[in-house]
Amino acid sequence: MNYQYPDVRLIIFSKPPIAGKCKTRLIPMLGEQRAAELHHELTHACLQECTQEQLCETELWCGSSIDHPFFKSLAHCYPVTLMQQQGKNLGERMYNAFQSMSDRKFSIIIGTDCPVMSRAYIQNAIDALSDTKDIVIGPAEDGGYVLLGLCRPEQQLFTDIQWGSGSVYQETMQRIAQLNLSYTVLETLWDLDRPADYRRYKNEQSKIIINKYSSL
C-alpha cells in the first residue's frame, strides 16, 4: 500500500466492548451495556477517521486476545494490523509497543477515547516529528495526553508515572526536560471518560445534525 508517510506507524490502543469492563466511569450514568456500546462506537469512529486517505501504516494493539471477534471484525472493516498489548500496566504496554518500531522512523500512539481526534491532528504530529523533534505530545484536558509520538523508544517516559491520574501530562513533560529531548506540544483535546464528557459529546453530535440539515 502506498502511504503518504511510509516512515510513520500509527499505534491505536483499544479493548473489546465488554459490558462492565470498559467506560467504567460512565456506567453509573449509562449502565454497563450502553457504556460498552459507546466504546464500540468510539472505536469505529476513530479507525474510520485515522485510516482514510492512506496516511500511514496503522496497527491496532488489542487489550485482550487478537482473536476476539471484535478485533477480527475491525481488521475486516479497516486496513489495520492486529497486535497484542503486553505489559503489567499502561506504561509497560505503551513502551513495548514503541519498542517494536522495526524499520519505521517514527511511531505515534493514540487511544480510541478522543472523539475529536482527526487526521489533520495526526498529520500535525507527523510534521512535528519530521521537523527534527524527538517527541510530539497532545495534551488532554483532564491532565493526561491523547497522543504521543517518538522517534525512538524512551523507557523513562513510561516508568513510575501515575497512570489514570490528572498529572500524567505534567509528569511526562518533566521527564522530557530531564532527558533534554526536543519536543512539540499540540493543541489540547478532550477525552470521553466522565459524565460531563458524555454530555459534551452528545451536544456536539446534535450540532452536527442541526448543521447538516440546515444546509440542505
C-alpha positions in Angstrom: 0.0 0.0 0.0 1.3 3.5 -0.9 1.1 5.6 2.3 1.6 9.3 2.4 4.1 8.8 5.2 5.7 5.4 4.7 8.2 6.0 7.6 5.5 6.5 10.2 3.5 4.0 12.1 0.3 4.8 14.0 -0.4 2.7 17.0 -4.0 2.6 18.3 -4.7 1.1 21.7 -8.1 -0.5 22.3 -10.0 -3.0 24.3 -13.1 -5.1 23.5 -16.5 -3.6 24.3 -17.4 -5.9 27.2 -20.2 -4.7 29.4 -18.9 -3.8 32.8 -15.2 -3.7 31.6 -15.0 -0.5 29.6 -16.0 3.1 30.1 -16.5 2.2 33.8 -16.7 5.8 35.0 -19.8 6.2 32.8 -21.5 3.1 34.0 -23.4 4.9 36.8 -24.8 7.3 34.2 -25.3 5.0 31.2 -25.4 1.4 32.5 -22.9 -1.3 31.6 -24.4 -2.2 28.2 -24.7 1.4 26.9 -21.2 2.2 28.1 -19.9 -0.8 26.1 -21.9 0.3 23.1 -20.3 3.8 23.4 -16.8 2.3 23.4 -17.8 0.3 20.3 -19.0 3.5 18.7 -15.9 5.5 19.6 -13.5 2.8 18.3 -15.2 2.6 14.9 -15.2 6.4 14.6 -11.5 6.5 15.5 -10.5 3.9 13.0 -12.6 5.3 10.2 -11.1 8.7 10.7 -7.5 7.5 11.0 -7.3 5.0 8.2 -8.8 7.1 5.5 -6.5 8.6 2.8 -3.8 6.1 3.5 -1.9 8.4 5.8 0.4 5.8 7.3 0.6 2.2 8.4 -1.9 1.6 11.3 -1.7 -1.1 14.0 -4.5 -1.9 16.4 -3.0 -3.0 19.7 -5.5 -5.2 21.4 -6.1 -5.2 25.2 -7.2 -8.8 25.1 -6.6 -11.6 22.6 -6.3 -10.5 19.0 -8.7 -13.4 18.2 -11.5 -11.7 20.0 -14.4 -11.3 17.5 -14.5 -7.5 18.0 -10.9 -7.1 16.9 -11.3 -9.6 14.0 -14.3 -7.6 12.7 -12.3 -4.4 12.9 -9.5 -5.9 10.9 -12.0 -6.9 8.3 -13.5 -3.4 8.1 -10.3 -1.3 8.3 -6.7 -1.6 6.9 -5.1 -2.3 10.3 -2.7 -4.9 11.6 -3.7 -6.6 14.9 -1.1 -6.6 17.6 -1.2 -7.9 21.2 -0.6 -5.5 24.1 2.0 -6.8 26.6 2.8 -5.4 30.0 1.6 -5.2 33.6 0.4 -1.6 33.3 -0.3 1.1 30.6 3.2 2.4 30.7 4.8 -1.0 30.1 2.2 -1.8 27.3 3.0 1.5 25.5 6.7 1.1 25.9 6.6 -2.4 24.5 4.5 -1.1 21.5 7.1 1.6 20.8 9.9 -0.9 21.1 8.6 -2.7 18.1 9.3 0.2 15.7 11.3 -2.1 13.4 12.3 -0.1 10.3 9.8 2.8 10.9 11.4 6.2 11.6 8.6 7.5 13.8 5.8 5.9 15.8 2.7 7.7 17.2 0.3 6.2 19.7 -3.3 7.2 20.4 -6.3 5.6 22.1 -9.9 5.5 21.0 -11.4 7.8 23.7 -10.9 11.1 22.0 -14.0 11.9 19.8 -12.2 15.0 18.2 -9.1 13.1 17.1 -8.6 13.8 13.4 -6.4 13.0 10.5 -5.2 16.6 10.5 -4.2 16.4 14.1 -2.2 13.2 13.4 -0.7 14.9 10.4 0.4 17.8 12.5 2.1 15.3 14.8 3.9 13.7 11.9 5.1 17.1 10.6 6.4 17.9 14.1 8.4 14.7 14.3 9.7 15.2 10.8 10.9 18.7 11.8 13.8 17.1 13.8 11.8 16.8 17.0 12.3 13.8 19.4 8.8 13.9 20.8 5.4 15.3 19.9 2.7 15.2 22.6 -1.0 16.1 22.5 -2.3 17.2 25.9 -5.7 16.2 27.2 -8.0 18.5 29.2 -8.1 16.0 32.1 -4.3 16.1 32.6 -3.3 13.2 30.5 -2.4 13.1 26.9 -4.3 12.0 23.7 -1.3 11.4 21.5 2.4 10.7 21.9 4.9 10.4 19.1 8.5 9.3 19.3 11.5 8.9 17.0 12.9 6.2 19.4 11.7 4.4 22.5 12.4 6.2 25.8 11.7 3.9 28.7 11.8 6.7 31.3 8.7 8.3 29.7 6.7 5.2 30.8 8.1 4.3 34.2 6.7 5.4 37.5 4.0 7.5 36.0 0.7 7.8 37.9 -1.4 6.4 35.0 -5.0 7.4 35.1 -4.3 10.5 37.2 -4.5 14.2 36.3 -0.7 14.5 36.5 0.3 12.2 33.6 1.0 15.1 31.1 2.9 17.1 33.7 5.0 14.1 34.8 5.7 13.2 31.2 6.9 16.8 30.4 9.2 16.7 33.5 10.7 13.5 32.1 11.2 15.1 28.7 13.0 18.0 30.3 15.2 15.7 32.4 16.2 13.8 29.2 16.9 17.0 27.4 14.7 16.0 24.5 13.3 18.3 21.8 9.5 18.4 21.6 6.4 19.9 20.2 3.1 20.3 22.1 0.0 20.1 20.0 -3.4 21.6 20.7 -5.2 20.3 23.8 -8.1 18.0 23.1 -10.6 16.2 25.3 -11.2 12.5 26.1 -14.7 11.0 26.7 -14.4 9.4 30.2 -16.7 11.2 32.6 -20.4 12.2 32.6 -19.6 15.8 31.7 -17.6 14.5 28.7 -20.6 12.4 27.5 -22.9 15.3 27.7 -20.4 17.4 25.7 -20.2 14.5 23.1 -24.0 14.3 22.7 -24.2 18.1 22.4 -21.5 18.1 19.7 -23.4 15.4 17.8 -26.6 17.4 18.0 -24.8 20.4 16.5 -23.5 18.3 13.6 -27.0 17.0 12.8 -28.5 20.5 13.0 -25.8 22.0 10.7 -26.3 19.1 8.3 -30.0 19.7 7.9 -29.8 23.5 7.9 -27.5 23.3 4.9 -30.0 21.3 2.8 
